[in-house]
Amino acid sequence: MVPTDDDHQSETVGDYYQARAYLSGFTGSAGTLLVMQDEAYLWTDGRYFIQAAKELYDGITLMKMGQKGVPTLLEFLTQHVQEQDVIAFDGETMTCQFVLDLEKIFKLIIKLNVWI
């Protein structure tokens, strides 16, 4: 999972935190990219539907948040994550609430890897 956020949850992030744009092509200021083994998805809100549709690299599915029939990222994960799967993300860029929600939904064993 690659969110738009930086380690301060800033509205505008610096170049160092532009991984989502680099991996997906989408340059909007709000969105979360989920890369799976054979598929990739980008969740963004209505402000960016047109922009995302134009910018996303081939093979990435646009998930239009708030639209009927489109699951939230957490709902999608509950439908697609298998018992032995790994959910990876930069812990500095995810909100504490999101991690707590993941932990609650999946009863996760959280592994922390720290590189200095």
Summary of the structure (lengths in Angstrom):
residues: 116
radius of gyration: 14.1
end to end distance: 21.7
largest distance: 43.8
contacts: 267
relative contact order: 0.16
helix: 33%
strand: 14%
